[in-house]
Amino acid sequence: MLAVVYAFKKFRSYPIMKKSIVYTDHSALKYLFDKKDTKARFLHWILLLQKFDFKVIDTRGAENYAADHLSRLENPYKNVFDPKEINKTFPLESLNKVAHKDPSTSWFADLANYHARNFIIKGMTSQQKQKFFKDARHYF
């Protein structure tokens, strides 16, 4: 069901005014529109799907050879686990510092550093500090 909803949302411009056919092995999708009391999530999906003109055709798993074959393939990465040692040392000086190279965004980095660890740039005049604290109230 979620795959059908995702496909219609993603490719909305293609099936919007055309008759579409949905081949699925989810047979309950055919009866979803007839159900009176549904959960909120299903109701949201139903409202989204009602915008489209489509017909649901149920294909059994045995008849749907491609999906049946893909579901039986083994995942070679299923049991792969690469244990790594945990590095317990962490330089706290670099924690919560935002690096910036673009001079137009330096104000944001300064605000982020201030709210993360009360870090203020050295060498600010009292007027600059006053403006900085006034601006900081508006962003956080």
C-alpha positions in Angstrom: 0.0 0.0 0.0 2.8 2.4 0.9 4.6 1.6 -2.3 1.5 2.5 -4.3 1.0 5.8 -2.4 4.6 6.7 -2.8 4.6 6.0 -6.5 1.5 8.1 -7.0 2.9 11.0 -4.9 6.3 10.8 -6.6 5.1 10.6 -10.2 2.0 12.7 -9.7 2.2 14.6 -13.0 2.1 11.4 -15.1 -1.1 9.6 -14.0 -3.1 12.7 -12.9 -5.5 12.8 -15.9 -5.0 9.3 -17.3 -6.5 5.9 -16.5 -3.8 3.8 -14.8 -3.6 0.2 -13.9 -1.8 -0.9 -10.7 -0.6 -4.5 -10.7 0.0 -5.6 -7.1 -0.1 -8.7 -4.9 -1.8 -6.6 -2.1 -5.4 -7.7 -2.7 -6.7 -5.6 0.2 -6.0 -2.5 -1.8 -9.0 -3.3 -4.0 -11.4 -3.1 -1.0 -9.8 -0.2 0.8 -12.1 2.4 -0.8 -15.2 0.5 0.3 -14.3 0.3 4.0 -16.3 2.7 6.2 -14.1 3.1 9.3 -10.4 3.3 8.7 -7.5 4.7 10.6 -6.3 8.2 10.1 -3.2 7.2 8.1 -5.2 5.0 5.7 -7.8 7.8 5.4 -5.0 10.2 4.4 -3.8 7.8 1.8 -7.3 7.1 0.4 -7.8 10.9 0.0 -4.6 11.1 -1.9 -5.4 8.2 -4.1 -8.9 9.4 -4.9 -7.3 12.1 -7.0 -6.2 9.5 -9.5 -8.2 7.3 -11.9 -6.7 3.8 -11.5 -7.7 0.2 -11.4 -6.2 -2.4 -9.1 -5.4 -5.8 -10.6 -4.4 -8.4 -8.1 -1.6 -10.7 -9.2 -0.7 -13.7 -7.1 2.9 -14.1 -5.9 3.3 -17.3 -8.0 2.1 -15.5 -11.2 4.3 -12.5 -10.5 7.6 -14.1 -11.5 9.9 -11.1 -11.1 8.8 -10.2 -7.6 8.7 -13.9 -6.6 12.3 -14.3 -7.9 13.6 -11.2 -6.2 12.0 -12.1 -2.9 13.9 -15.4 -2.9 17.3 -14.0 -3.5 19.7 -14.1 -0.6 21.2 -10.9 0.6 25.0 -11.2 0.6 25.3 -8.4 3.1 22.8 -9.8 5.6 25.2 -11.2 8.2 28.2 -9.0 7.5 29.3 -7.2 10.7 32.5 -5.2 10.8 33.3 -4.6 14.5 35.4 -1.5 15.1 37.0 -0.4 18.3 35.4 2.5 20.0 37.6 5.6 20.3 37.1 6.8 23.8 39.1 10.0 23.4 37.3 12.9 21.9 38.7 16.4 21.7 36.1 18.6 23.5 37.7 21.8 22.1 36.3 20.9 18.6 32.9 19.8 19.9 30.1 22.1 18.9 32.3 24.4 16.9 30.9 25.3 13.5 33.6 25.9 10.9 32.8 28.4 8.2 34.6 29.5 5.1 32.0 31.8 3.6 32.3 35.2 5.3 28.6 35.9 4.7 27.6 33.0 7.1 29.9 33.8 10.0 27.1 35.3 12.0 25.3 32.0 12.0 28.3 30.1 13.1 28.9 32.5 15.9 25.3 32.2 17.1 25.5 28.4 16.9 28.7 28.3 18.9 27.3 30.6 21.5 24.2 28.5 22.0 26.1 25.3 22.0 28.7 26.1 24.6 28.5 29.8 25.4 31.4 30.4 23.2 31.9 34.1 22.2 34.6 35.3 19.7 37.4 37.1 21.5 38.1 40.7 20.6 34.5 41.9 20.3 33.8 45.4 21.4 31.0 46.1 23.9 28.8 47.4 21.1 29.4 44.3 19.0 28.6 42.1 22.0 25.4 44.0 22.7 24.3 43.6 19.0 25.3 39.9 19.1 23.2 39.2 22.2 20.3 41.2 20.7 20.4 39.2 17.5 20.8 35.9 19.4 17.4 36.4 21.1 15.7 36.4 17.7 17.2 33.1 16.4 17.0 30.8 19.4 
